[in-house]
Amino acid sequence: MKKFPTLKTERLILRPFSLDDAKQVQHLAGDAAIAAMTLMIPHPYEDGVAEEWIKSHEKKFQEGSEIDFAITHKAEDYLIGAIGISSIDQKFEKAEIGYWIGKPFWNKGFCTEAVKAVLQYSFEKLKLNKVYAHHFIDNPSSGKVMKKAGMKEEGMLRQNVKKGEKYIDTPLYGILRSEFMNR
């Protein structure tokens, strides 16, 4: 059985979620602004949804398909958000990164710091060659995070996702191991 990693940065600890995090996940992710900018987060965020999501993490990690980290404040140990690596494809050595940050923690650099740590883990430990991400066109802040982490815009996926009844374009970003390591 593989041991779930914990990543540390200057201000953050990225660790596995525990069921003790569920209420805070529900509170932070339940904000309508978070749900509006993500595909998988429901609104309203019903009781029990966070617990089921957290319970799914270990199986996906052991299968090697996904790793979901709780983003926590290093000094004060409170939950800030979530970041994950999904669609891990060892054959083609690539994966997708996704994240959300609780609204009280926006514009403080936490997301960029977490993305850089997960990219480093992806390239050094998972030995991936490429990590990619996309964001809703009406969430340019997420694109700024990707750029600050060294990712490059690769194109636009037109009407790539459907949220409610609306089709949404998603800019696609990517970074190669060689680009990240040579920064």
GUMARGU-639140 format. One line per 4 residues: number of its first residue (from 0); for each residue x, y, z of C-alpha. Coordinates in Angstrom, 1 decimal. Example, Ala and Ser with C-alpha at 12.3 -4.5 7.8 and 13.67 -1.06 7.14 Angstrom:
BEGIN
0	12.3:-4.5:7.8; 13.7:-1.1:7.1
END
This chain:
BEGIN
0	0.0:0.0:0.0; 1.4:3.4:-1.1; 1.8:6.1:1.5; 0.0:9.4:0.8
4	2.5:12.3:0.4; 2.5:15.5:2.4; 4.0:18.5:0.7; 5.4:21.6:2.5
8	6.0:25.1:1.2; 6.9:28.4:2.9; 3.3:29.0:4.2; 1.4:25.8:3.4
12	1.1:22.1:4.1; -0.6:20.0:1.4; -1.8:16.8:3.1; -4.4:14.2:2.8
16	-8.0:15.2:3.7; -9.5:13.6:6.8; -13.2:13.4:7.7; -12.5:16.1:10.3
20	-12.1:18.5:7.3; -15.6:17.8:6.0; -17.5:20.6:7.7; -14.9:23.2:6.6
24	-14.9:21.8:3.0; -18.7:22.1:3.0; -18.4:25.7:4.3; -15.7:26.9:1.9
28	-16.7:24.9:-1.2; -20.3:25.7:-0.5; -19.9:29.3:-1.4; -21.8:30.0:-4.6
32	-18.7:31.8:-6.1; -16.6:28.6:-5.8; -19.3:26.4:-7.4; -19.7:29.0:-10.2
36	-16.0:28.6:-11.2; -15.7:24.8:-10.9; -17.3:21.9:-12.8; -17.6:19.4:-10.0
40	-18.6:21.4:-7.0; -22.4:21.5:-6.4; -24.4:24.4:-5.1; -26.0:24.1:-2.7
44	-23.4:21.9:-1.1; -25.5:19.4:0.8; -24.7:17.6:4.0; -22.7:14.4:3.4
48	-21.2:15.4:0.1; -17.9:16.4:1.6; -17.6:13.2:3.5; -18.3:11.0:0.4
52	-15.8:13.0:-1.6; -13.1:12.6:1.1; -13.8:8.9:1.4; -13.1:8.5:-2.3
56	-9.6:9.8:-2.1; -7.7:6.8:-0.8; -9.0:4.4:-3.4; -8.1:6.8:-6.3
60	-4.7:7.4:-4.8; -4.0:3.6:-4.4; -5.2:3.1:-8.0; -2.7:5.8:-9.2
64	-5.5:7.8:-11.0; -5.8:10.8:-8.7; -4.2:12.6:-5.7; -6.3:15.1:-3.8
68	-4.5:17.4:-1.2; -6.0:19.6:1.5; -4.3:23.0:1.3; -3.8:24.1:4.9
72	-2.0:27.0:6.5; 1.3:25.8:7.9; 1.5:28.0:11.0; -2.2:28.0:12.0
76	-3.4:24.7:10.6; -6.7:25.8:9.0; -8.1:24.6:5.7; -7.7:27.0:2.7
80	-8.8:24.8:-0.2; -8.0:21.8:-2.3; -5.7:20.9:-5.1; -5.4:17.7:-7.0
84	-3.7:15.8:-9.8; -6.2:13.8:-11.8; -6.3:11.9:-15.1; -2.8:10.6:-14.2
88	-1.6:8.8:-17.3; 1.6:6.9:-16.7; 1.8:5.6:-20.3; 2.0:9.1:-21.7
92	3.5:10.6:-18.5; 0.9:13.4:-18.1; -1.8:14.5:-15.7; -4.3:17.4:-15.1
96	-4.1:19.7:-12.1; -7.2:21.3:-10.6; -7.9:23.4:-7.5; -10.2:25.6:-5.5
100	-9.5:28.1:-2.8; -12.0:29.3:-0.2; -13.1:32.9:-0.9; -11.6:34.3:2.4
104	-8.2:33.3:1.1; -8.4:34.7:-2.5; -5.6:37.1:-3.7; -3.1:36.0:-1.1
108	-0.8:33.9:-3.3; -1.8:30.6:-1.6; -3.1:29.0:-4.8; 0.1:29.8:-6.8
112	2.2:28.4:-4.0; 0.2:25.2:-3.9; 0.3:24.8:-7.7; 4.1:25.1:-7.7
116	4.4:22.5:-5.0; 2.2:20.0:-6.8; 4.0:20.6:-10.1; 7.3:19.9:-8.4
120	5.8:16.7:-6.9; 4.4:15.7:-10.3; 7.7:16.1:-12.1; 10.1:14.9:-9.4
124	8.2:12.1:-7.7; 5.6:11.0:-10.3; 8.1:11.4:-13.1; 5.5:13.1:-15.4
128	6.5:14.9:-18.5; 3.6:17.2:-18.7; 0.9:18.7:-16.5; -2.0:20.6:-17.9
132	-5.0:22.5:-16.6; -7.9:24.5:-17.9; -10.3:27.1:-16.4; -13.6:28.6:-17.2
136	-13.2:31.6:-19.5; -15.0:33.9:-17.0; -12.4:33.0:-14.3; -9.3:34.8:-15.5
140	-7.8:34.7:-12.0; -7.3:31.0:-12.4; -5.4:31.6:-15.6; -3.2:34.1:-13.8
144	-2.3:31.4:-11.2; -1.4:29.0:-14.0; 0.9:31.7:-15.6; 2.6:32.6:-12.3
148	3.3:28.9:-11.8; 5.1:28.8:-15.2; 2.3:27.2:-17.3; 1.8:28.4:-20.9
152	-1.5:28.9:-22.6; -1.8:26.3:-25.3; -5.2:27.1:-26.8; -8.9:27.4:-26.2
156	-11.2:24.5:-25.8; -14.4:25.9:-27.2; -17.6:24.9:-25.4; -15.5:22.4:-23.6
160	-17.8:21.9:-20.5; -21.4:22.4:-19.7; -22.4:24.0:-16.4; -26.1:24.0:-15.9
164	-27.5:24.9:-19.3; -24.5:26.9:-20.4; -21.6:25.7:-22.5; -18.3:27.2:-21.4
168	-15.0:27.8:-23.2; -11.9:26.8:-21.3; -8.4:28.1:-22.0; -5.9:25.2:-21.8
172	-2.5:25.6:-20.1; 0.4:23.2:-19.9; 3.9:22.9:-18.6; 6.6:20.4:-19.4
176	9.0:18.9:-16.9; 12.0:20.5:-18.7; 10.3:23.9:-18.6; 9.6:23.6:-14.8
180	13.0:22.2:-13.9; 14.9:24.9:-15.9; 13.0:27.9:-14.3
END
